[in-house]
Amino acid sequence: MKNALLYISVALLVGLGIYAFAIRGQESAAPASVQSNVLAEGTWETKTNNEASVTVAVTPLSLGGSASEWRFKVVLDTHTGSLDRDLLETTTLSDGSGATYRASRWEGDPPGGHHREGELTFERIDPTPSRITIRINDLGGVPERTLSWDIQK
């Protein structure tokens, strides 16, 4: 009888634990799925160019839709030479029709060194094009580096 009572008590405790875990999992699952949908809408693929010992990685942070400015995270890395080009002077954004736009602001590391990181900002293109291309000229001995994204309207 003592063994049966012990088994029933253990089974009840395990059952309550599973029930509490399931209830807690359901409550936290809903906000996580909502959050992942929000992230999916604002997440853009990082494009990378790796030529002449310089790696350039560009990720759109705000792009298309209702964004008032289009911001891009830019990371430059090299183990040879110095990253001394002014990205405001050497970087352009172009749309699918061939129109070219200059960057309005750079917030990040100044020219020089082996690693630079920051945000490059462009004015919004209206109407939003279906495709954009970032061009970085004369960086690390490469005449032009191009990185493109398709924008869903």
Buried (B, 14 or more C-beta within 10 A) or exposed (E): EEEEEEEEEEEEEEEEEEEEEEEEEEEEEEEEEEEEEEEEEEEBEEBEBEEEEBBBBBBBBBBBEEBEBBBBBBBBBBEEEEBEBEBEEBBBBBBBEEEEBEBEEBEBBEEEEEEBEBBBBBBBBEEBBEEBBBBBEEBBEBEEBEBEBEBEE
